[in-house]
């Protein structure tokens, strides 16, 4: 069982390192979102996807090791959580401390990543709202009401306010 625990600790440690790299990319993403630099954002997103693929592979390996450990200690794999496994290992201080340390680091890193992702989500939402506002303003300017000019027969002969072209003017 000791080798399984060591393997689990190694996998969790690698997973924590990948999440730490992902956290760094999320931090880099924040100013890029504020700038509105789509090209840089795409590059960072591509790097994130590679890390997420690596994390998915490590997750699969972690699940396999956890299933093996559950078989050894005769516990249902679906109910076996790291916190429970740490309690089970209280009589083995070396493995208990190592697993507990990597578990705490992983929780901290994931918590930090969640905060950064939430900040980035809010920034992206604000950017999209601003784009929507600008499009609505542009549309409203093109669809502005007519002026209040009337002809002899009480018909409206006013001109449209705003842009008459109705299209995008690259010279502006």
N, CA, C and O of each residue as an XYZ file, in Angstrom:
688
protein
N       0.815     -1.190      0.000
C       0.000      0.000      0.000
C       0.866      1.264      0.000
O       0.459      2.296     -0.534
N       2.043      1.183      0.591
C       2.923      2.351      0.666
C       3.277      2.859     -0.729
O       3.338      4.067     -0.958
N       3.508      1.940     -1.652
C       3.861      2.378     -3.005
C       2.669      3.060     -3.687
O       2.854      3.992     -4.469
N       1.452      2.600     -3.396
C       0.267      3.240     -3.962
C       0.098      4.658     -3.413
O      -0.252      5.577     -4.153
N       0.345      4.827     -2.128
C       0.243      6.146     -1.511
C       1.299      7.078     -2.102
O       1.017      8.238     -2.400
N       2.519      6.558     -2.269
C       3.584      7.364     -2.871
C       3.228      7.761     -4.301
O       3.481      8.891     -4.719
N       2.644      6.835     -5.039
C       2.225      7.134     -6.407
C       1.122      8.196     -6.406
O       1.131      9.099     -7.242
N       0.182      8.091     -5.479
C      -0.880      9.082     -5.363
C      -0.303     10.458     -5.035
O      -0.713     11.461     -5.620
N       0.636     10.504     -4.111
C       1.275     11.772     -3.740
C       1.991     12.372     -4.948
O       1.915     13.579     -5.175
N       2.678     11.545     -5.717
C       3.385     12.015     -6.913
C       2.405     12.586     -7.934
O       2.648     13.650     -8.504
N       1.303     11.882     -8.164
C       0.303     12.346     -9.126
C      -0.315     13.665     -8.659
O      -0.472     14.596     -9.449
N      -0.665     13.740     -7.375
C      -1.254     14.967     -6.838
C      -0.268     16.132     -6.901
O      -0.656     17.270     -7.165
N       0.996     15.841     -6.659
C       2.020     16.881     -6.738
C       2.140     17.409     -8.168
O       2.225     18.618     -8.381
N       2.147     16.513     -9.133
C       2.208     16.922    -10.538
C       0.953     17.717    -10.920
O       1.031     18.707    -11.648
N      -0.175     17.279    -10.429
C      -1.432     17.969    -10.711
C      -1.407     19.388    -10.120
O      -1.864     20.338    -10.757
N      -0.878     19.518     -8.917
C      -0.788     20.832     -8.272
C       0.137     21.753     -9.060
O      -0.138     22.947     -9.182
N       1.220     21.218     -9.593
C       2.145     22.021    -10.405
C       1.443     22.526    -11.669
O       1.619     23.678    -12.063
N       0.655     21.666    -12.294
C      -0.077     22.063    -13.506
C      -1.113     23.142    -13.166
O      -1.279     24.107    -13.913
N      -1.801     22.973    -12.042
C      -2.773     23.985    -11.622
C      -2.079     25.304    -11.296
O      -2.637     26.372    -11.549
N      -0.885     25.246    -10.746
C      -0.131     26.468    -10.456
C       0.236     27.181    -11.756
O       0.159     28.407    -11.831
N       0.636     26.423    -12.780
C       0.908     27.012    -14.095
C      -0.366     27.626    -14.688
O      -0.332     28.697    -15.294
N      -1.478     26.930    -14.501
C      -2.769     27.427    -14.982
C      -3.149     28.723    -14.264
O      -3.706     29.635    -14.874
N      -2.848     28.798    -12.978
C      -3.107     30.009    -12.202
C      -2.264     31.168    -12.735
O      -2.743     32.298    -12.826
N      -1.021     30.885    -13.084
C      -0.165     31.920    -13.667
C      -0.728     32.447    -14.984
O      -0.690     33.649    -15.250
N      -1.248     31.540    -15.800
C      -1.849     31.968    -17.070
C      -3.114     32.783    -16.830
O      -3.377     33.750    -17.547
N      -3.895     32.400    -15.830
C      -5.110     33.168    -15.507
C      -4.735     34.581    -15.060
O      -5.435     35.543    -15.374
N      -3.630     34.699    -14.328
C      -3.144     36.012    -13.925
C      -2.681     36.844    -15.118
O      -2.899     38.055    -15.158
N      -2.041     36.190    -16.090
C      -1.610     36.884    -17.304
C      -2.810     37.311    -18.147
O      -2.762     38.318    -18.853
N      -3.880     36.534    -18.061
C      -5.056     36.787    -18.879
C      -5.775     38.075    -18.463
O      -6.364     38.752    -19.306
N      -5.731     38.417    -17.176
C      -6.477     39.569    -16.672
C      -6.132     40.869    -17.398
O      -7.042     41.525    -17.905
N      -4.845     41.277    -17.472
C      -4.561     42.526    -18.193
C      -4.848     42.432    -19.691
O      -5.173     43.437    -20.323
N      -4.731     41.250    -20.251
C      -5.017     41.068    -21.675
C      -6.510     41.298    -21.940
O      -6.877     41.892    -22.954
N      -7.359     40.832    -21.037
C      -8.796     41.060    -21.168
C      -9.101     42.552    -21.058
O      -9.905     43.090    -21.818
N      -8.453     43.207    -20.106
C      -8.672     44.644    -19.923
C      -8.249     45.410    -21.181
O      -8.931     46.345    -21.601
N      -7.121     45.009    -21.778
C      -6.652     45.642    -23.020
C      -7.590     45.349    -24.183
O      -7.709     46.150    -25.110
N      -8.251     44.206    -24.132
C      -9.083     43.785    -25.251
C      -8.260     43.192    -26.378
O      -8.672     43.230    -27.537
N      -7.094     42.641    -26.045
C      -6.184     42.086    -27.045
C      -6.579     40.628    -27.323
O      -6.190     39.712    -26.599
N      -7.347     40.445    -28.371
C      -7.883     39.126    -28.706
C      -6.778     38.151    -29.104
O      -6.859     36.967    -28.778
N      -5.757     38.625    -29.798
C      -4.687     37.728    -30.244
C      -3.935     37.131    -29.051
O      -3.691     35.926    -29.001
N      -3.571     37.991    -28.089
C      -2.877     37.499    -26.899
C      -3.776     36.578    -26.085
O      -3.323     35.577    -25.529
N      -5.049     36.929    -26.022
C      -6.007     36.105    -25.282
C      -6.101     34.707    -25.902
O      -6.193     33.713    -25.182
N      -6.078     34.632    -27.217
C      -6.135     33.339    -27.901
C      -4.890     32.503    -27.608
O      -4.985     31.291    -27.418
N      -3.735     33.141    -27.572
C      -2.485     32.426    -27.275
C      -2.536     31.855    -25.862
O      -2.177     30.699    -25.639
N      -2.986     32.675    -24.908
C      -3.081     32.213    -23.516
C      -4.102     31.092    -23.398
O      -3.874     30.120    -22.677
N      -5.209     31.214    -24.087
C      -6.248     30.182    -24.054
C      -5.729     28.861    -24.624
O      -6.051     27.792    -24.106
N      -4.940     28.933    -25.669
C      -4.347     27.719    -26.239
C      -3.401     27.045    -25.236
O      -3.403     25.823    -25.090
N      -2.594     27.865    -24.547
C      -1.693     27.320    -23.527
C      -2.494     26.678    -22.389
O      -2.131     25.620    -21.875
N      -3.592     27.342    -22.009
C      -4.453     26.789    -20.960
C      -5.023     25.442    -21.371
O      -5.094     24.519    -20.560
N      -5.425     25.330    -22.623
C      -6.008     24.075    -23.096
C      -5.003     22.931    -23.020
O      -5.363     21.806    -22.673
N      -3.745     23.217    -23.344
C      -2.708     22.182    -23.239
C      -2.555     21.725    -21.787
O      -2.445     20.530    -21.513
N      -2.550     22.691    -20.860
C      -2.440     22.342    -19.443
C      -3.661     21.550    -18.979
O      -3.531     20.601    -18.207
N      -4.832     21.935    -19.444
C      -6.051     21.213    -19.058
C      -6.042     19.776    -19.577
O      -6.556     18.872    -18.919
N      -5.458     19.568    -20.756
C      -5.314     18.205    -21.278
C      -4.387     17.388    -20.378
O      -4.665     16.225    -20.084
N      -3.277     18.006    -19.941
C      -2.347     17.329    -19.029
C      -3.031     17.015    -17.695
O      -2.852     15.931    -17.139
N      -3.810     17.962    -17.192
C      -4.517     17.769    -15.924
C      -5.533     16.650    -16.045
O      -5.698     15.858    -15.117
N      -6.219     16.574    -17.182
C      -7.199     15.499    -17.390
C      -6.513     14.130    -17.358
O      -7.054     13.178    -16.795
N      -5.332     14.031    -17.956
C      -4.582     12.771    -17.935
C      -4.159     12.427    -16.505
O      -4.231     11.269    -16.094
N      -3.716     13.444    -15.747
C      -3.334     13.202    -14.350
C      -4.554     12.821    -13.503
O      -4.448     11.988    -12.603
N      -5.692     13.421    -13.785
C      -6.924     13.067    -13.067
C      -7.280     11.600    -13.290
O      -7.672     10.890    -12.363
N      -7.138     11.171    -14.516
C      -7.443      9.770    -14.831
C      -6.503      8.837    -14.063
O      -6.931      7.822    -13.513
N      -5.232      9.194    -14.035
C      -4.258      8.378    -13.312
C      -4.560      8.384    -11.815
O      -4.457      7.353    -11.151
N      -4.937      9.564    -11.283
C      -5.292      9.679     -9.862
C      -6.491      8.785     -9.532
O      -6.518      8.135     -8.487
N      -7.478      8.757    -10.428
C      -8.650      7.910    -10.211
C      -8.266      6.430    -10.194
O      -8.791      5.657     -9.392
N      -7.353      6.041    -11.076
C      -6.904      4.647    -11.115
C      -6.186      4.267     -9.819
O      -6.436      3.207     -9.246
N      -5.290      5.149     -9.367
C      -4.546      4.875     -8.133
C      -5.501      4.838     -6.944
O      -5.382      3.980     -6.070
N      -6.441      5.770     -6.919
C      -7.422      5.805     -5.829
C      -8.261      4.525     -5.825
O      -8.572      3.996     -4.758
N      -8.624      4.034     -6.983
C      -9.381      2.780     -7.065
C      -8.546      1.618     -6.523
O      -9.074      0.744     -5.836
N      -7.256      1.606     -6.828
C      -6.381      0.554     -6.301
C      -6.279      0.640     -4.781
O      -6.313     -0.380     -4.094
N      -6.155      1.855     -4.262
C      -6.074      2.049     -2.808
C      -7.375      1.614     -2.151
O      -7.358      0.967     -1.104
N      -8.507      1.968     -2.761
C      -9.810      1.575     -2.214
C      -9.930      0.059     -2.158
O     -10.507     -0.487     -1.219
N      -9.386     -0.619     -3.161
C      -9.405     -2.085     -3.156
C      -8.568     -2.661     -2.035
O      -8.957     -3.650     -1.414
N      -7.422     -2.054     -1.769
C      -6.527     -2.543     -0.723
C      -7.139     -2.340      0.667
O      -7.056     -3.223      1.520
N      -7.755     -1.169      0.890
C      -8.315     -0.914      2.224
C      -9.783     -1.312      2.320
O     -10.451     -1.032      3.314
N     -10.273     -1.972      1.270
C     -11.625     -2.508      1.248
C     -12.684     -1.431      1.508
O     -13.524     -1.559      2.399
N     -12.615     -0.375      0.707
C     -13.553      0.739      0.793
C     -14.116      1.010     -0.594
O     -13.455      0.775     -1.606
N     -15.354      1.511     -0.623
C     -15.970      1.877     -1.898
C     -15.217      3.064     -2.488
O     -15.021      4.075     -1.813
N     -14.800      2.946     -3.731
C     -14.010      3.987     -4.380
C     -14.805      5.290     -4.506
O     -14.220      6.373     -4.515
N     -16.131      5.190     -4.603
C     -16.958      6.384     -4.762
C     -17.057      7.209     -3.479
O     -17.336      8.407     -3.530
N     -16.831      6.578     -2.345
C     -16.895      7.310     -1.076
C     -15.517      7.681     -0.545
O     -15.408      8.445      0.414
N     -14.473      7.153     -1.152
C     -13.112      7.433     -0.694
C     -12.666      8.800     -1.189
O     -12.499      9.013     -2.390
N     -12.477      9.709     -0.266
C     -11.995     11.055     -0.572
C     -10.608     11.216      0.046
O     -10.222     10.460      0.937
N      -9.877     12.200     -0.431
C      -8.526     12.403      0.096
C      -8.548     12.706      1.588
O      -7.679     12.241      2.324
N      -9.522     13.475      2.040
C      -9.590     13.804      3.463
C      -9.792     12.535      4.300
O      -9.234     12.415      5.390
N     -10.579     11.601      3.795
C     -10.791     10.326      4.499
C      -9.513      9.503      4.475
O      -9.138      8.902      5.482
N      -8.850      9.474      3.340
C      -7.606      8.711      3.220
C      -6.531      9.278      4.156
O      -5.747      8.524      4.733
N      -6.498     10.600      4.303
C      -5.540     11.224      5.224
C      -5.824     10.763      6.654
O      -4.893     10.495      7.413
N      -7.094     10.672      7.023
C      -7.464     10.181      8.363
C      -7.039      8.729      8.547
O      -6.554      8.347      9.612
N      -7.224      7.918      7.496
C      -6.856      6.501      7.564
C      -5.348      6.351      7.786
O      -4.901      5.402      8.430
N      -4.583      7.278      7.258
C      -3.117      7.196      7.338
C      -2.532      7.834      8.595
O      -1.320      8.039      8.663
N      -3.350      8.151      9.581
C      -2.837      8.793     10.804
C      -1.772      7.955     11.506
O      -0.893      8.509     12.165
N      -1.836      6.642     11.379
C      -0.859      5.762     12.044
C       0.452      5.674     11.273
O       1.423      5.091     11.753
N       0.476      6.254     10.082
C       1.688      6.269      9.261
C       2.074      7.735      9.039
O       1.706      8.318      8.019
N       2.798      8.329      9.966
C       3.048      9.773      9.950
C       3.733     10.290      8.680
O       3.396     11.368      8.191
N       4.680      9.535      8.152
C       5.398      9.997      6.965
C       4.435     10.165      5.783
O       4.406     11.215      5.141
N       3.659      9.131      5.508
C       2.721      9.179      4.388
C       1.575     10.146      4.681
O       1.114     10.864      3.794
N       1.121     10.156      5.934
C       0.049     11.063      6.335
C       0.457     12.511      6.104
O      -0.294     13.282      5.507
N       1.646     12.881      6.575
C       2.110     14.262      6.451
C       2.331     14.652      4.988
O       1.986     15.761      4.580
N       2.899     13.753      4.212
C       3.170     14.055      2.804
C       1.864     14.223      2.025
O       1.728     15.155      1.231
N       0.914     13.331      2.249
C      -0.372     13.412      1.557
C      -1.141     14.655      2.010
O      -1.756     15.345      1.196
N      -1.100     14.928      3.290
C      -1.784     16.101      3.827
C      -1.197     17.389      3.252
O      -1.940     18.315      2.926
N       0.117     17.455      3.127
C       0.779     18.656      2.598
C       0.422     18.892      1.130
O       0.110     20.016      0.738
N       0.469     17.844      0.326
C       0.159     18.020     -1.098
C      -1.333     18.331     -1.277
O      -1.706     19.092     -2.170
N      -2.175     17.750     -0.435
C      -3.620     18.021     -0.480
C      -3.884     19.491     -0.148
O      -4.681     20.138     -0.827
N      -3.235     20.021      0.872
C      -3.416     21.426      1.259
C      -2.914     22.373      0.167
O      -3.559     23.378     -0.132
N      -1.760     22.049     -0.426
C      -1.234     22.881     -1.519
C      -2.188     22.886     -2.707
O      -2.446     23.930     -3.307
N      -2.708     21.704     -3.039
C      -3.623     21.581     -4.169
C      -4.903     22.377     -3.920
O      -5.392     23.070     -4.813
N      -5.443     22.278     -2.710
C      -6.647     23.046     -2.370
C      -6.383     24.540     -2.469
O      -7.217     25.278     -2.993
N      -5.244     24.996     -1.977
C      -4.894     26.418     -2.029
C      -4.749     26.925     -3.452
O      -5.251     27.996     -3.793
N      -4.065     26.157     -4.275
C      -3.850     26.552     -5.667
C      -5.164     26.607     -6.429
O      -5.404     27.540     -7.195
N      -6.015     25.607     -6.220
C      -7.304     25.590     -6.905
C      -8.185     26.747     -6.422
O      -8.923     27.336     -7.212
N      -8.110     27.069     -5.140
C      -8.860     28.214     -4.617
C      -8.412     29.518     -5.260
O      -9.238     30.355     -5.624
N      -7.107     29.686     -5.398
C      -6.561     30.885     -6.047
C      -6.989     30.946     -7.507
O      -7.319     32.019     -8.012
N      -6.984     29.804     -8.187
C      -7.398     29.746     -9.585
C      -8.874     30.121     -9.725
O      -9.253     30.826    -10.660
N      -9.696     29.651     -8.801
C     -11.126     30.000     -8.843
C     -11.332     31.507     -8.731
O     -12.154     32.077     -9.448
N     -10.590     32.153     -7.839
C     -10.714     33.609     -7.656
C     -10.332     34.333     -8.950
O     -11.050     35.224     -9.405
N      -9.202     33.946     -9.535
C      -8.756     34.585    -10.773
C      -9.736     34.340    -11.919
O     -10.022     35.250    -12.698
N     -10.244     33.132    -12.023
C     -11.208     32.828    -13.079
C     -12.493     33.642    -12.904
O     -13.079     34.093    -13.888
N     -12.927     33.829    -11.677
C     -14.126     34.635    -11.427
C     -13.875     36.093    -11.809
O     -14.736     36.731    -12.416
N     -12.698     36.627    -11.457
C     -12.357     37.993    -11.851
C     -12.343     38.129    -13.372
O     -12.864     39.103    -13.914
N     -11.757     37.169    -14.048
C     -11.691     37.210    -15.507
C     -13.084     37.080    -16.122
O     -13.379     37.719    -17.132
N     -13.934     36.260    -15.521
C     -15.302     36.106    -16.015
C     -16.048     37.433    -15.918
O     -16.764     37.821    -16.842
N     -15.875     38.126    -14.791
C     -16.527     39.428    -14.605
C     -16.009     40.437    -15.620
O     -16.790     41.189    -16.205
N     -14.695     40.458    -15.832
C     -14.114     41.382    -16.813
C     -14.624     41.105    -18.224
O     -14.938     42.033    -18.969
N     -14.703     39.842    -18.584
C     -15.199     39.480    -19.924
C     -16.661     39.888    -20.054
O     -17.064     40.406    -21.095
N     -17.457     39.664    -19.022
C     -18.866     40.069    -19.049
C     -18.983     41.575    -19.224
O     -19.822     42.051    -19.989
N     -18.142     42.330    -18.514
C     -18.166     43.790    -18.648
C     -17.753     44.220    -20.055
O     -18.341     45.142    -20.619
N     -16.754     43.561    -20.618
C     -16.330     43.881    -21.979
C     -17.463     43.605    -22.974
O     -17.714     44.405    -23.874
N     -18.141     42.469    -22.802
C     -19.250     42.136    -23.700
C     -20.405     43.119    -23.532
O     -21.046     43.493    -24.514
N     -20.674     43.538    -22.306
C     -21.718     44.532    -22.074
C     -21.375     45.852    -22.756
O     -22.246     46.510    -23.325
N     -20.103     46.236    -22.693
C     -19.675     47.473    -23.336
C     -19.810     47.372    -24.853
O     -20.232     48.329    -25.501
N     -19.462     46.243    -25.411
C     -19.613     46.042    -26.857
C     -21.083     46.111    -27.241
O     -21.440     46.746    -28.233
N     -21.936     45.460    -26.457
C     -23.367     45.487    -26.712
C     -23.912     46.910    -26.628
O     -24.729     47.316    -27.454
N     -23.457     47.668    -25.626
C     -23.885     49.062    -25.482
C     -23.475     49.882    -26.703
O     -24.276     50.648    -27.239
N     -22.229     49.722    -27.139
C     -21.750     50.470    -28.302
C     -22.519     50.111    -29.567
O     -22.834     50.988    -30.371
N     -22.823     48.834    -29.748
C     -23.607     48.422    -30.912
C     -25.016     48.993    -30.849
O     -25.553     49.442    -31.862
N     -25.611     48.978    -29.674
C     -26.963     49.534    -29.508
C     -26.959     51.035    -29.767
O     -27.874     51.557    -30.405
N     -25.950     51.725    -29.284
C     -25.835     53.163    -29.499
C     -25.678     53.461    -30.981
O     -26.316     54.378    -31.500
N     -24.844     52.705    -31.660
C     -24.645     52.898    -33.097
C     -25.945     52.639    -33.854
O     -26.308     53.395    -34.755
N     -26.642     51.568    -33.484
C     -27.906     51.222    -34.130
C     -28.941     52.328    -33.882
O     -29.689     52.690    -34.791
N     -28.984     52.854    -32.678
C     -29.944     53.911    -32.345
C     -29.644     55.187    -33.131
O     -30.561     55.903    -33.532
N     -28.381     55.463    -33.346
C     -28.018     56.652    -34.114
C     -28.463     56.520    -35.571
O     -28.869     57.505    -36.188
N     -28.391     55.327    -36.112
C     -28.826     55.107    -37.497
C     -30.332     55.090    -37.617
O     -30.875     55.375    -38.684
N     -31.012     54.759    -36.535
C     -32.472     54.675    -36.557
C     -33.101     55.860    -35.836
O     -34.203     55.746    -35.299
N     -32.412     56.990    -35.821
C     -32.896     58.168    -35.116
C     -34.191     58.666    -35.759
O     -34.418     58.439    -36.948
N     -35.034     59.337    -34.990
C     -36.325     59.797    -35.530
C     -36.142     60.933    -36.544
O     -35.085     61.557    -36.639
N     -37.218     61.167    -37.292
C     -37.214     62.254    -38.259
C     -37.394     63.575    -37.524
O     -37.914     63.624    -36.409
N     -36.951     64.641    -38.177
C     -37.186     65.974    -37.607
C     -38.654     66.325    -37.781
O     -39.337     65.714    -38.603
N     -39.151     67.287    -37.034
C     -40.577     67.627    -37.056
C     -40.951     68.624    -38.129
O     -41.591     69.627    -37.814
N     -40.584     68.403    -39.387
C     -40.946     69.297    -40.496
C     -42.158     68.728    -41.215
O     -42.227     67.530    -41.490
N     -43.107     69.597    -41.515
C     -44.336     69.177    -42.197
C     -44.482     69.950    -43.509
O     -44.002     71.077    -43.624
N     -45.138     69.347    -44.486
C     -45.403     70.038    -45.746
C     -46.821     70.620    -45.724
O     -47.496     70.560    -44.697
N     -47.277     71.183    -46.851
C     -48.587     71.837    -46.923
C     -49.746     70.908    -46.647
O     -50.773     71.362    -46.143
N     -49.634     69.669    -46.941
C     -50.729     68.714    -46.802
C     -50.662     67.976    -45.460
O     -51.268     66.914    -45.318
N     -49.954     68.505    -44.499
C     -49.790     67.952    -43.153
C     -49.029     66.626    -43.151
O     -49.134     65.856    -42.195
N     -48.286     66.359    -44.182
C     -47.430     65.184    -44.233
C     -46.060     65.502    -43.679
O     -45.630     66.655    -43.706
N     -45.374     64.497    -43.178
C     -44.039     64.705    -42.627
C     -43.047     64.757    -43.772
O     -42.986     63.857    -44.609
N     -42.274     65.826    -43.788
C     -41.256     65.954    -44.817
C     -39.880     66.142    -44.185
O     -38.964     66.677    -44.809
N     -39.754     65.703    -42.963
C     -38.504     65.896    -42.235
C     -37.413     64.954    -42.692
O     -37.652     63.964    -43.383
N     -36.226     65.294    -42.287
C     -35.052     64.471    -42.602
C     -34.765     63.542    -41.428
O     -35.154     63.817    -40.293
N     -34.084     62.444    -41.714
C     -33.659     61.519    -40.659
C     -32.458     62.111    -39.948
O     -31.542     62.622    -40.593
N     -32.454     62.047    -38.618
C     -31.299     62.500    -37.856
C     -30.283     61.368    -37.812
O     -30.639     60.207    -38.015
N     -29.052     61.688    -37.556
C     -28.032     60.654    -37.457
C     -27.451     60.343    -38.811
O     -27.625     61.105    -39.762
N     -26.764     59.232    -38.901
C     -26.067     58.825    -40.110
C     -27.056     58.413    -41.179
O     -27.958     57.620    -40.907
N     -26.912     58.923    -42.368
C     -27.799     58.590    -43.459
C     -27.304     57.365    -44.227
O     -28.077     56.732    -44.947
N     -26.049     57.033    -44.083
C     -25.496     55.948    -44.888
C     -25.982     54.582    -44.437
O     -26.185     53.696    -45.267
N     -26.176     54.397    -43.126
C     -26.663     53.121    -42.618
C     -25.596     52.029    -42.597
O     -25.894     50.905    -42.194
N     -24.396     52.312    -43.005
C     -23.344     51.306    -43.015
C     -22.147     51.755    -42.203
O     -22.176     52.794    -41.543
N     -21.130     50.983    -42.260
C     -19.914     51.284    -41.517
C     -19.065     52.277    -42.318
O     -18.780     52.052    -43.494
N     -18.672     53.356    -41.684
C     -17.835     54.352    -42.333
C     -16.426     54.216    -41.789
O     -16.172     54.592    -40.644
N     -15.514     53.696    -42.572
C     -14.140     53.448    -42.131
C     -13.371     54.732    -41.931
O     -12.330     54.709    -41.276
N     -13.836     55.865    -42.467
C     -13.127     57.127    -42.337
C     -13.319     57.761    -40.975
O     -12.529     58.625    -40.594
N     -14.332     57.370    -40.232
C     -14.596     57.991    -38.933
C     -13.533     57.688    -37.973
O     -13.593     58.131    -36.826
